[in-house]
Amino acid sequence: MLDNTSLGSTSQRTFVIANTGSAPLSITGISASGADAAQFTASPATAAIAPGGSQTITVTFAPASPGPKSAFLVIAHNASGSPATVSLSGNGIAPPVVDTVAHLNVGNDTLTVAALTSSRREFVVPSLANPRIVPGDSQQVAIL
C-alpha cells in the first residue's frame, strides 16, 4: 500500500527480496501489470542476488488522476514459482486549490446569492456568511 499521493508528485515504498537458497537468484524482470500499471514503477528492474544476499526494490507511485489505483508487481526470476506477484495500491488525490472569488453588486438592488456550486468535485465552495450583497458592495469567497 502506498500513501495518498497528490497529482504531480510521487510516493515510494521499499521491500527486500532475499535469496535464502544455495544458488544465485536471478531477477530477470520486475514490472507492473493490471488496470493502473502505468502509475507504478519499480527499480531496479533486474538483479543478481548471491546465496544469503538480498536486494532492495523501490516501488514508485505517480498517480495520473484522483482516486484509488491498483496493480500487481510481477517479479520474474530463475527459482521455482516464477513469477512472483505483489499487490500494489495507492490513492491519487487532487492537490488543494485555493482561490478567491469576489462577488460585486454593481446594480441598484440588493443581490441575494441563493447558492454557490462547482461542477468539479475537487473544489469545495463554502456558503456565504451573508448571502445578501448591497449595491456597490462585494464579498470574497474562498474556493478550496
Secondary structure, DSSP 8 states (H G I E B T S, - for coil): ---EEETT--EEEEEEEE--SSS-EEEEEEEEESTTGGGEEEE-S-EEE-TT-EEEEEEEE--SSSEEEEEEEEEEESSTT-SEEEEEEEEEE-----EEEEEE--SSS-EE------SSTT------SS-EE-TT-EEEEEE-
